[in-house]
Amino acid sequence: MATPLMPKATAVWLVENTTLSFEQIATFCGLHLLEIQAIADGEVAAGMVGRDPLVNGELTKEEIARCEADSTAQLRLLTHDRPQPALRAGGPRYTPVAKRQDRPDAIAWLLKSHPELQDAQIAKLVGSTKSTIQAVRDRTHWNTPNIKPRDPITLGLCTLRDLNTALDKARRKAAREESSKKKAEALAAADQAAGEVDPSEAEQPTVEE
C-alpha cells in the first residue's frame, strides 16, 4: 500500500489536526499502532513539525471527513504522476546518531519476543552488528545493567512492515527445516524397522519330498 512521502511527520499532523482513530492513521502512514499512540503521548517525534497532507496533495478535506465519520473506513492516498523516491538498495540500515543508543534495547526486545529471528535479520532490522547482538544475548555488552527490552518499532528503528517481512521469512525457513527434520526421522525409523525384522519370521523355503 502506498504511503505519504514523510509518514511520521504526516502522522504527527493527523494526530494533532483530526479526530481520526490511531488505527486509521497507522494504516495510512504505514506505521505501527503503538508508534501512533506514542506520538499522541509525546513520547515519539516530540518537537517534529507535522506535514500537512492537504497542502501536499496527498489527501482532501472530504476524504478526512469521510473517515472521521466512519472509524472502519481507510484513508485513500491521492496518486500523482510525479516521480517516486527510489527505494534504498540492500545493505545495512542507517540509524540516526540520536537513536543508536537505543539499539541494544531493541535487540534485547527482539531476542526475547522473536527468538525465531536470525542474528543477521536482527542486525538488518536495527542497523547493528552480529557481535553486538551476541553481546546483548550473552549479557557481556558494556551497558548490560541499563539495557531494557523495548519495541524497535516504537523506538523508530524499524517499521512494522520490515518486522513482519523478517518474521515471515524466519517462520517459513523454520517450517522448511521442521519438515525436512520430520522426513529424515521418518526415513530413519523406516530403515530401523526394516533392519529389525526377525529372521525366524521370514518365509521358510519349501522342502520337496
PyMOL commands that set and color helices and strands:
alter all, ss='L'
color gray80, all
select helices_A, chain A and resi 7-17+22-29+33-41+61-69+97-113+119-126+130-138+144-146+160-195+199-201
alter helices_A, ss='H'
color red, helices_A
deselect
rebuild
show_as cartoon
